[in-house]
């Protein structure tokens, strides 16, 4: 979550005045009692699903004071506007960091099949494609970058049942 906080702060630092005002309006919209903090009750009432959960709130609450200040809400603003979090299909937790995706299912974006590292590593999931068809988010990013920068092959899983022989 620290990385997402840093990204949110960096976006805010480089934002236009209009974008900064939108972020401030977002914070004010969550701060129902205008005390400069967003409580868990305010958060759960005003944030849309799937973001309105205790796990994400606790992750955003860097100092552990059971409320979110403006800087802590910037990470949520970033997540909701620039980089929505994927959710683990096995345990239903939001995944703010690295995760595994089923490559054949990526073609159905945004309806993909993603797993947190814990569920993938423990094999605690039931999916139609084998484990060999999953790739972690960092490797996927590197593979996509390589394909953008070359005339190389399209993103393909290690083996593809649809492939002609």
KEKE-3310 file (N, C-alpha, C; in steps of 0.2 Angstrom, whole numbers, plus 5000, padded with zeros to 4 digits):
npx = (5004:5010:5017:5006:5002:5012:5012:4999:5002:5012:5005:4996:5005:5010:4998:4986:4978:4965:4963:4969:4959:4948:4952:4953:4939:4934:4939:4932:4920:4919:4922:4910:4906:4914:4926:4939:4944:4942:4931:4929:4916:4910:4918:4914:4900:4900:4909:4911:4907:4919:4927:4923:4928:4934:4947:4954:4952:4960:4972:4974:4975:4988:4994:4987:4977:4963:4956:4955:4966:4969:4981:4981:4969:4972:4978:4967:4960:4968:4968:4954:4952:4963:4970:4961:4959:4962:4953:4955:4949:4948:4949:4942:4948:4955:4968:4982:4995:5007:5000:4993:4988:4976:4981:4974:4962:4963:4960:4947:4946:4937:4934:4942:4952:4959:4972:4977:4994:4995:4984:4986:4999:4996:4988:4974:4962:4949:4949:4946:4957:4975:4988:4999:4995:4995:5002:5012:5009:5020:5029:5020:5018:5031:5032:5022:5027:5039:5033:5026:5037:5043:5042:5037:5030:5012:5004:5004:4998:5009:5005:4992:4976:4969:4977:4981:4987)
npy = (4994:5006:5009:5013:5024:5032:5034:5040:5052:5057:5059:5069:5079:5083:5087:5096:5112:5110:5096:5094:5101:5092:5081:5086:5089:5076:5071:5079:5075:5063:5065:5067:5073:5085:5086:5085:5072:5055:5044:5026:5023:5033:5031:5018:5020:5030:5026:5018:5000:4989:4994:4998:4992:4984:4979:4986:5000:4999:4996:5009:5017:5023:5028:5021:5027:5025:5032:5042:5054:5068:5065:5051:5048:5051:5040:5032:5039:5039:5025:5024:5032:5031:5019:5006:4994:4976:4962:4948:4932:4921:4924:4936:4948:4964:4969:4977:4976:4966:4952:4938:4934:4925:4922:4918:4922:4936:4942:4945:4957:4970:4959:4949:4935:4934:4932:4933:4933:4924:4915:4910:4904:4895:4887:4888:4889:4888:4885:4885:4885:4880:4881:4884:4894:4906:4922:4933:4950:4959:4952:4952:4965:4968:4960:4965:4978:4975:4969:4981:4988:4982:4973:4961:4945:4943:4945:4930:4915:4902:4890:4886:4881:4884:4885:4882:4867)
npz = (5000:5003:4991:4983:4990:4988:4974:4972:4979:4971:4959:4963:4966:4953:4947:4938:4943:4942:4943:4956:4963:4961:4968:4981:4982:4982:4994:5003:5000:5006:5019:5029:5041:5041:5049:5045:5044:5039:5044:5048:5047:5039:5028:5024:5021:5011:5001:4986:4982:4975:4985:4998:5011:5026:5026:5015:5020:5032:5027:5020:5030:5036:5048:5058:5065:5065:5056:5041:5034:5023:5015:5016:5009:4997:4991:4989:4980:4969:4966:4963:4952:4943:4943:4945:4958:4957:4962:4972:4965:4973:4987:4988:4992:4990:4980:4982:4978:4970:4960:4953:4936:4925:4910:4897:4901:4901:4890:4891:4898:4906:4914:4921:4927:4942:4955:4972:4979:4989:4988:4975:4977:4987:4980:4982:4974:4962:4945:4928:4919:4919:4932:4925:4916:4922:4926:4935:4940:4939:4930:4919:4916:4911:4900:4892:4890:4883:4871:4866:4863:4852:4837:4841:4846:4850:4866:4873:4881:4890:4884:4873:4871:4860:4849:4833:4825)
capx = (5000:5015:5018:5000:5002:5018:5009:4994:5005:5016:5000:4994:5010:5010:4992:4984:4974:4958:4964:4970:4953:4944:4955:4950:4932:4933:4940:4927:4913:4920:4922:4903:4905:4919:4931:4946:4946:4937:4931:4927:4909:4910:4921:4909:4894:4901:4914:4907:4909:4921:4932:4921:4929:4938:4954:4957:4953:4965:4978:4975:4976:4995:4996:4983:4972:4956:4953:4960:4967:4969:4986:4979:4964:4975:4979:4961:4958:4972:4965:4947:4952:4968:4972:4957:4962:4959:4951:4956:4943:4947:4947:4939:4952:4958:4975:4985:5002:5008:4995:4993:4982:4976:4983:4969:4956:4965:4956:4940:4946:4939:4931:4948:4953:4965:4972:4982:4999:4994:4979:4989:5004:4994:4983:4968:4957:4946:4948:4946:4964:4980:4992:5005:4993:4995:5008:5012:5008:5026:5031:5015:5020:5038:5031:5018:5032:5043:5029:5025:5043:5046:5037:5037:5023:5007:5004:5001:5000:5014:5002:4986:4972:4965:4982:4981:4993)
capy = (5000:5012:5011:5016:5030:5036:5035:5045:5059:5060:5062:5075:5084:5085:5088:5103:5115:5107:5089:5095:5103:5086:5077:5089:5088:5069:5070:5083:5071:5057:5068:5069:5078:5090:5086:5084:5065:5051:5038:5020:5023:5038:5027:5012:5023:5034:5024:5012:4994:4985:4998:4999:4986:4985:4978:4992:5005:4998:4997:5016:5021:5022:5029:5017:5031:5023:5037:5044:5061:5069:5061:5044:5047:5052:5034:5029:5043:5036:5019:5024:5036:5030:5012:5002:4988:4970:4958:4940:4928:4916:4926:4942:4953:4969:4967:4983:4975:4960:4947:4933:4934:4920:4925:4917:4926:4943:4944:4947:4963:4970:4953:4944:4930:4936:4929:4936:4929:4919:4910:4907:4900:4889:4883:4889:4892:4883:4889:4881:4885:4877:4886:4887:4899:4912:4926:4938:4956:4962:4949:4954:4972:4968:4957:4970:4983:4972:4969:4988:4991:4978:4970:4954:4941:4946:4942:4923:4910:4897:4885:4889:4876:4886:4886:4877:4863)
capz = (5000:5003:4984:4980:4993:4984:4967:4973:4981:4965:4954:4965:4965:4946:4944:4937:4948:4942:4946:4963:4966:4961:4973:4987:4982:4983:5001:5006:4999:5011:5026:5031:5047:5040:5054:5042:5044:5036:5049:5045:5046:5034:5022:5022:5019:5005:4996:4982:4982:4980:4989:5005:5015:5032:5024:5011:5024:5036:5023:5018:5037:5037:5055:5062:5070:5063:5052:5035:5032:5015:5011:5015:5005:4990:4988:4987:4975:4964:4965:4960:4946:4938:4943:4950:4961:4955:4967:4971:4964:4978:4994:4988:4995:4986:4979:4981:4976:4965:4960:4947:4932:4920:4903:4893:4903:4901:4884:4893:4902:4913:4917:4921:4933:4946:4962:4976:4979:4994:4986:4970:4980:4991:4976:4985:4969:4957:4939:4922:4916:4923:4935:4920:4912:4926:4926:4940:4937:4937:4923:4914:4914:4908:4894:4888:4888:4877:4865:4864:4860:4847:4833:4844:4846:4854:4872:4873:4887:4889:4880:4871:4868:4854:4844:4827:4824)
cpx = (5004:5016:5012:5000:5006:5015:5004:4997:5009:5011:4998:4999:5011:5004:4991:4980:4967:4958:4965:4963:4948:4946:4952:4943:4930:4934:4935:4920:4913:4920:4915:4902:4910:4924:4938:4948:4940:4936:4929:4920:4907:4912:4916:4903:4895:4905:4910:4910:4914:4926:4930:4921:4934:4946:4957:4957:4959:4972:4980:4977:4983:4997:4992:4979:4965:4952:4958:4960:4968:4974:4984:4973:4966:4976:4973:4959:4961:4969:4958:4947:4957:4970:4968:4961:4959:4958:4952:4950:4943:4945:4943:4942:4954:4965:4979:4992:5002:5002:4996:4987:4982:4976:4977:4963:4957:4961:4949:4940:4940:4937:4937:4948:4959:4965:4978:4988:4998:4989:4982:4995:5002:4989:4976:4963:4955:4945:4949:4953:4969:4984:4997:5002:4992:5002:5007:5012:5014:5029:5026:5017:5026:5036:5027:5023:5036:5039:5027:5031:5046:5040:5036:5030:5018:5007:5000:5003:5005:5011:4995:4982:4969:4970:4981:4987:4995)
cpy = (5006:5014:5015:5023:5035:5038:5041:5052:5062:5063:5068:5081:5087:5087:5095:5105:5112:5100:5089:5096:5097:5082:5079:5088:5081:5068:5073:5078:5065:5059:5071:5074:5084:5091:5085:5077:5061:5045:5032:5020:5027:5034:5022:5015:5026:5031:5018:5006:4993:4988:4999:4993:4988:4985:4984:4998:5005:4999:5005:5020:5020:5023:5025:5021:5029:5028:5039:5051:5062:5065:5054:5043:5048:5045:5031:5033:5041:5030:5019:5028:5034:5022:5008:4995:4982:4966:4951:4937:4923:4918:4933:4948:4958:4968:4973:4982:4970:4955:4943:4934:4928:4924:4924:4921:4934:4946:4947:4953:4967:4964:4947:4939:4931:4933:4933:4931:4923:4913:4906:4902:4894:4884:4883:4892:4886:4887:4884:4880:4883:4882:4888:4893:4906:4915:4931:4945:4960:4959:4951:4961:4972:4965:4961:4976:4981:4971:4976:4990:4987:4975:4962:4951:4945:4942:4935:4919:4905:4892:4887:4883:4878:4886:4880:4873:4862)
cpz = (5000:4996:4981:4983:4989:4977:4968:4975:4975:4960:4956:4965:4958:4943:4943:4942:4948:4945:4953:4966:4966:4966:4980:4988:4984:4991:5005:5006:5004:5018:5028:5036:5047:5045:5051:5042:5041:5041:5045:5043:5040:5027:5020:5019:5012:5000:4992:4983:4976:4985:4997:5009:5020:5030:5020:5016:5029:5033:5021:5025:5039:5045:5060:5067:5069:5059:5046:5034:5025:5012:5011:5010:4997:4987:4985:4981:4968:4961:4961:4953:4941:4938:4947:4952:4958:4962:4966:4970:4970:4985:4994:4991:4989:4985:4977:4978:4970:4966:4954:4943:4927:4913:4898:4895:4903:4895:4885:4898:4901:4917:4917:4927:4936:4953:4966:4977:4984:4991:4980:4972:4983:4986:4978:4980:4965:4950:4933:4918:4921:4926:4930:4916:4916:4926:4931:4937:4935:4930:4918:4911:4910:4901:4889:4886:4882:4871:4862:4860:4854:4843:4835:4844:4851:4861:4872:4879:4885:4884:4879:4868:4861:4848:4839:4827:4817)
residu = (UNK:UNK:UNK:UNK:UNK:UNK:UNK:UNK:UNK:UNK:UNK:UNK:UNK:UNK:UNK:UNK:UNK:UNK:UNK:UNK:UNK:UNK:UNK:UNK:UNK:UNK:UNK:UNK:UNK:UNK:UNK:UNK:UNK:UNK:UNK:UNK:UNK:UNK:UNK:UNK:UNK:UNK:UNK:UNK:UNK:UNK:UNK:UNK:UNK:UNK:UNK:UNK:UNK:UNK:UNK:UNK:UNK:UNK:UNK:UNK:UNK:UNK:UNK:UNK:UNK:UNK:UNK:UNK:UNK:UNK:UNK:UNK:UNK:UNK:UNK:UNK:UNK:UNK:UNK:UNK:UNK:UNK:UNK:UNK:UNK:UNK:UNK:UNK:UNK:UNK:UNK:UNK:UNK:UNK:UNK:UNK:UNK:UNK:UNK:UNK:UNK:UNK:UNK:UNK:UNK:UNK:UNK:UNK:UNK:UNK:UNK:UNK:UNK:UNK:UNK:UNK:UNK:UNK:UNK:UNK:UNK:UNK:UNK:UNK:UNK:UNK:UNK:UNK:UNK:UNK:UNK:UNK:UNK:UNK:UNK:UNK:UNK:UNK:UNK:UNK:UNK:UNK:UNK:UNK:UNK:UNK:UNK:UNK:UNK:UNK:UNK:UNK:UNK:UNK:UNK:UNK:UNK:UNK:UNK:UNK:UNK:UNK:UNK:UNK:UNK)
# end
